[in-house]
Amino acid sequence: MSERTSAEPRSSDHAGSVVPFPGPSPTPQSGSQGAAQIAFDRQELRTIFNLYGRMVAEGEWRDYALDFRRDKAVFSIYRRTSEMPLYRVEKDPKLARRQGAYAVVAATGLVMKRGTDLARVLSVLEKPLRAV
């Protein structure tokens, strides 16, 4: 029997599976080396998850997704996993001095509220208190 390395595919392995190339990883393009990824910090996530937890407890929301891009960070809120997001909370630092870095966007693409204070921007998603 001959010995083989783990990088060689066997006939019993999954057909069509990709075998990693042994060697150095590909280098990034020259223009993308200095670009930093935008993300929510701990305090921003705490504010978002406080609202999210309350709405999950009320049965309004059921799932979320985080997306960190080079130009913005997005927290998507879903009623069901298979649907489009109900709302998106976006952080775009390029707009921080103009309209505000934070925005709440509805499923239709309508910007419901934009501003510099995340708690105030998220207040548009809070249910109003009712007198009983």
KELUM-653552 format. One line per field, with one value per residue (C-alpha): residue number from 1; x, y, z. Coordinates in steps of 0.2 Angstrom, whole numbers, plus 5000, padded with zeros to 4 digits. Example, Ala and Ser with C-alpha at 12.3 -4.5 7.8 and 13.67 -1.06 7.14 Angstrom:
% residues 2
num [1,2]
px [5062,5068]
py [4978,4995]
pz [5039,5036]
END
This chain:
% residues 132
num [1,2,3,4,5,6,7,8,9,10,11,12,13,14,15,16,17,18,19,20,21,22,23,24,25,26,27,28,29,30,31,32,33,34,35,36,37,38,39,40,41,42,43,44,45,46,47,48,49,50,51,52,53,54,55,56,57,58,59,60,61,62,63,64,65,66,67,68,69,70,71,72,73,74,75,76,77,78,79,80,81,82,83,84,85,86,87,88,89,90,91,92,93,94,95,96,97,98,99,100,101,102,103,104,105,106,107,108,109,110,111,112,113,114,115,116,117,118,119,120,121,122,123,124,125,126,127,128,129,130,131,132]
px [5000,5006,5005,4998,4996,4980,4979,4976,4958,4952,4939,4928,4928,4914,4913,4916,4923,4937,4954,4963,4979,4994,5004,5003,4986,4982,4987,4974,4973,4984,4969,4961,4975,4972,4952,4946,4930,4915,4907,4896,4906,4900,4889,4880,4877,4871,4858,4852,4851,4841,4828,4829,4827,4811,4803,4807,4799,4783,4784,4786,4804,4812,4829,4843,4858,4874,4883,4900,4905,4919,4907,4894,4888,4870,4860,4845,4829,4817,4800,4804,4821,4815,4808,4816,4821,4808,4820,4839,4849,4864,4880,4888,4902,4903,4887,4892,4894,4880,4864,4870,4879,4864,4849,4833,4828,4811,4809,4803,4819,4811,4823,4812,4824,4842,4853,4869,4862,4858,4846,4836,4836,4830,4816,4806,4805,4799,4780,4771,4765,4747,4736,4727]
py [5000,5017,5032,5048,5065,5072,5085,5071,5068,5050,5042,5040,5058,5070,5072,5090,5095,5108,5103,5117,5122,5119,5134,5153,5161,5173,5191,5205,5217,5233,5244,5235,5234,5250,5248,5245,5235,5245,5237,5241,5243,5235,5249,5251,5232,5233,5246,5237,5220,5228,5233,5217,5207,5216,5214,5195,5194,5202,5190,5203,5198,5181,5182,5194,5195,5205,5211,5220,5228,5240,5255,5251,5239,5232,5224,5216,5211,5197,5191,5174,5168,5165,5182,5199,5209,5220,5233,5237,5247,5254,5262,5273,5283,5293,5301,5305,5324,5326,5317,5305,5289,5278,5275,5263,5257,5248,5233,5245,5255,5270,5278,5279,5289,5295,5303,5304,5296,5277,5276,5291,5283,5266,5275,5274,5255,5256,5253,5268,5265,5263,5267,5253]
pz [5000,4996,5008,5003,5010,5017,5003,4990,4986,4988,4976,4991,4996,4991,4973,4967,4984,4984,4991,4999,4990,5001,5001,5005,5005,4990,4994,4994,4980,4982,4984,4999,5011,5020,5021,5038,5041,5050,5065,5080,5096,5113,5119,5102,5102,5120,5115,5100,5109,5124,5111,5102,5118,5123,5106,5105,5123,5115,5101,5087,5081,5080,5072,5067,5056,5058,5042,5043,5026,5022,5021,5034,5048,5047,5060,5051,5061,5055,5060,5052,5046,5028,5025,5020,5036,5043,5048,5046,5059,5049,5055,5041,5048,5031,5036,5054,5051,5039,5043,5057,5057,5062,5052,5054,5037,5034,5023,5008,5009,5018,5030,5046,5056,5055,5068,5078,5094,5092,5106,5099,5082,5089,5098,5082,5084,5102,5105,5113,5131,5133,5148,5154]
END
